[in-house]
Amino acid sequence: MANNIKEEKVLNEIMKNFGDWFNSENAPEMTHKLYPYTNLFSPIQVNRLKLKNRIVMGPMGNISMSEESGRPNHQMIAYFSERAKGGVGLITTGLVPVSHKIDPSVTELGNLTYFPRIDRSRSNLAGWRDLAYACHSNGAAVFIQLTAGLGRVGNPQCLVNSLKLPVSASWNPNYYIPQIPCKPLSSHKLRKIIKNAGQASADAKASLIDGVYLHGHEGYLMEQLTNPAFNRRKIGHFSSWQAFGIDMVKEIRNRVGDNYPIMYRIDLSLALNATYGEKMAKIKSLKKFRKERRVEETLTYMKNLVEAGVDMFDVDLGCYDNWWLPHPPASMPSGCFLEVSKLVKDYFKEIGLKSNAGLDVPIVAVGKLGYPDFAEKALRDEKCDMIMLARPLLADPEWVNKAYAGKVDEIIPCIGCHEACIKEFVDGGHPQCAVNPRTAFEFEFSKEIPQAVQKKKVAVIGAGPAGVVASKTLIERGHKVDLYEKTDKIGGMLIPAGKAKIKYEIENYRKYLENVVNTLEKNKNFSLLLNTEADEQLLKSKKYDAIVVATGSKQNKVKIEGVDNKNVAYAVDVYNNPKLIKKAENITIIGGGDNGCELAYMLAYEYGKNVNIVDVAPNFMTHTCTANCGHILHYLEQKGVKAYNCTKTLKIEKDKVIISQNVSKTVPNPYNTWQPILPENIKNPLAKKIKDQYETKELLTDFTIIAFGTSSNNDLFYKLQSLNVAKEIYNVGDSNRQGKVFTAVKTAYRRCRDI
């Protein structure tokens, strides 16, 4: 293709922008300057299916949200029904494997699964029919997302549970434990998966599901077979890397007929070479993947897929080995893949490509598009044909209805944290949402909060996320609420947390909480008391029936020689007053958690400082989602930030920090973003033991910042409890259990819904 060089250049430019994007563009906000949203709310035809608007609910893997037999249950149906009621035009489900008994990573012991299934039992079909009825009755169409399997990105625990190696297209390293090889599937088993996909599609159609959505991106098994990075087979039909995908589409089309929509999710490129460059030839677990599918090859493959029967695509970048791309976190720019969708759309237009139904092939844009003005502009600029929202619809299932009505400032914004939607199920739970405590609990909690039988006078202490959610919930219960905040601003720890430009979504959420409080102030039962520190005497004098303590967290202090020097400050102080580091050129941050690494990002990219990060732990950002820490760490390395893991801080002096660094070759690479940090309850028996080989070093430092995280600020709660200041005293948010926005919102809502 003549444009191949140009297209690869576009890819490299897109990737280059992901580190310092905020220097050239403004982050979006919840504005409604383009209202009414005529493009978002125009219909579109996909094969014989007419969708009422251009908004697609993206797949958020419904892990552990069905029965263990795989049948969709009340929880899963209520979850999708809520988004259908919210106005979305097309709903897509999470992964539904068609490779049970072939890919051992998708099936649990006892032939049970944490995935929904459409095979195995006729009773499973009944669950899908119930789900379809629920969506249809609320005006939404629904596509089932079928996956060929997980392959090398599947849980290698199958090696222990069933004595079976994980599988792949060729001999590939397992993503989680690269020392474990994944064996190539035989042609016979691959044909069986294709037959299973055809049967699942026929069953989906019989179950009133409106279309099939093939999961061909992000390095899952289908991409492992359709990308030469992973498929290095030398002989046989499937040595042609396009064969598996095209054969599957043809089989599905044969089983469902000409009029049934088929959607395909694909990445324009794995972007591994664009991400890691020379490292691709040096890192053992990446070496095999250097010959990834090029942009030109992807476009040709997409054309062939359309000729085989695909009706529409959504397009992104990346895979598990650079996971911040297919799962763009808070620190990535909004609309990060709009240029990708535009490239594909322009190519299809250039060659005059039509589907088998004689229609244009819609391109669905993905990647942090949860702002109505932003989404509308993407359609008006013809960068895509539809908009996919996944996490924004978990944050607010009414996103579509609110956008249509122009109530944009009422939309609960997604904060891009991945704590509840992804990390929660990685750690053993199921998808939820940090800012919406009802997500995945719609079956348990009604949208309307029930009125309390006995109306009470309640004090809420602290106007962070927990305090605001508590106040809103209590007012809806019918109580009289006084909200105390010792400062002059709503937000608590969100205020410093939203200072960095990469944390714009935290600041947008804080502004949303301000809007909530402004609305509450119109209620005669609510009082906001800013600049008021509530102590036991004040609270006792008011004779409250109940007190809800939401005093948040406090900065952890450390005992290091020199910590009280004038050139030392805590992270929260630097966020609140960046002038502290104005004259410093060389800065050392002690603490490599989220707090320290995000601060390092801000200081390096926004203020041009030379930064060191020091931590005693083997890895940085160990308690955050792989996608979030991957993006931060990758671009910290790109910026030249020096990372010292397995390192003790001995002393802080005026112009240096003295450290004791473990220089053993067994110390892990702190900038390893191509491999995940395993959950704490999973032990890697093949991991090398870290040996001790410490050397004392001096780091040139003008200013030192302590970023040892925070702990619960619960002194007031225990004092109020000991003095019996009220008959009911509750502790919610960080002051109850140290966490993030997810735990703050969840504890506040659940506790206050019952007061």
Secondary structure as GFF3:
##gff-version 3
##sequence-region A 1 755
A	DSSP	alpha_helix	4	16	.	.	.	ID=ss1
A	DSSP	three_ten_helix	21	23	.	.	.	ID=ss2
A	DSSP	beta_strand	44	46	.	.	.	ID=ss3
A	DSSP	beta_strand	49	51	.	.	.	ID=ss4
A	DSSP	beta_strand	55	57	.	.	.	ID=ss5
A	DSSP	alpha_helix	74	85	.	.	.	ID=ss6
A	DSSP	beta_strand	90	97	.	.	.	ID=ss7
A	DSSP	three_ten_helix	104	106	.	.	.	ID=ss8
A	DSSP	three_ten_helix	109	111	.	.	.	ID=ss9
A	DSSP	alpha_helix	122	136	.	.	.	ID=ss10
A	DSSP	beta_strand	141	147	.	.	.	ID=ss11
A	DSSP	three_ten_helix	151	153	.	.	.	ID=ss12
A	DSSP	alpha_helix	158	161	.	.	.	ID=ss13
A	DSSP	beta_strand	167	168	.	.	.	ID=ss14
A	DSSP	beta_strand	172	173	.	.	.	ID=ss15
A	DSSP	beta_strand	181	184	.	.	.	ID=ss16
A	DSSP	alpha_helix	187	206	.	.	.	ID=ss17
A	DSSP	beta_strand	211	215	.	.	.	ID=ss18
A	DSSP	alpha_helix	221	225	.	.	.	ID=ss19
A	DSSP	three_ten_helix	237	239	.	.	.	ID=ss20
A	DSSP	alpha_helix	243	256	.	.	.	ID=ss21
A	DSSP	beta_strand	262	269	.	.	.	ID=ss22
A	DSSP	alpha_helix	272	276	.	.	.	ID=ss23
A	DSSP	three_ten_helix	277	281	.	.	.	ID=ss24
A	DSSP	three_ten_helix	287	289	.	.	.	ID=ss25
A	DSSP	alpha_helix	295	308	.	.	.	ID=ss26
A	DSSP	beta_strand	312	317	.	.	.	ID=ss27
A	DSSP	three_ten_helix	320	322	.	.	.	ID=ss28
A	DSSP	alpha_helix	338	351	.	.	.	ID=ss29
A	DSSP	beta_strand	363	365	.	.	.	ID=ss30
A	DSSP	alpha_helix	372	380	.	.	.	ID=ss31
A	DSSP	beta_strand	386	389	.	.	.	ID=ss32
A	DSSP	alpha_helix	391	395	.	.	.	ID=ss33
A	DSSP	alpha_helix	399	405	.	.	.	ID=ss34
A	DSSP	three_ten_helix	408	410	.	.	.	ID=ss35
A	DSSP	alpha_helix	423	426	.	.	.	ID=ss36
A	DSSP	beta_strand	457	461	.	.	.	ID=ss37
A	DSSP	alpha_helix	465	477	.	.	.	ID=ss38
A	DSSP	beta_strand	480	484	.	.	.	ID=ss39
A	DSSP	alpha_helix	494	497	.	.	.	ID=ss40
A	DSSP	three_ten_helix	501	503	.	.	.	ID=ss41
A	DSSP	alpha_helix	504	520	.	.	.	ID=ss42
A	DSSP	beta_strand	526	529	.	.	.	ID=ss43
A	DSSP	alpha_helix	536	542	.	.	.	ID=ss44
A	DSSP	beta_strand	546	549	.	.	.	ID=ss45
A	DSSP	beta_strand	553	555	.	.	.	ID=ss46
A	DSSP	beta_strand	568	570	.	.	.	ID=ss47
A	DSSP	alpha_helix	571	576	.	.	.	ID=ss48
A	DSSP	three_ten_helix	578	581	.	.	.	ID=ss49
A	DSSP	beta_strand	586	590	.	.	.	ID=ss50
A	DSSP	alpha_helix	594	605	.	.	.	ID=ss51
A	DSSP	beta_strand	610	614	.	.	.	ID=ss52
A	DSSP	alpha_helix	626	638	.	.	.	ID=ss53
A	DSSP	beta_strand	642	644	.	.	.	ID=ss54
A	DSSP	beta_strand	647	652	.	.	.	ID=ss55
A	DSSP	beta_strand	656	662	.	.	.	ID=ss56
A	DSSP	beta_strand	694	700	.	.	.	ID=ss57
A	DSSP	beta_strand	703	706	.	.	.	ID=ss58
A	DSSP	beta_strand	710	712	.	.	.	ID=ss59
A	DSSP	alpha_helix	715	722	.	.	.	ID=ss60
A	DSSP	beta_strand	728	731	.	.	.	ID=ss61
A	DSSP	three_ten_helix	733	735	.	.	.	ID=ss62
A	DSSP	alpha_helix	741	752	.	.	.	ID=ss63
###
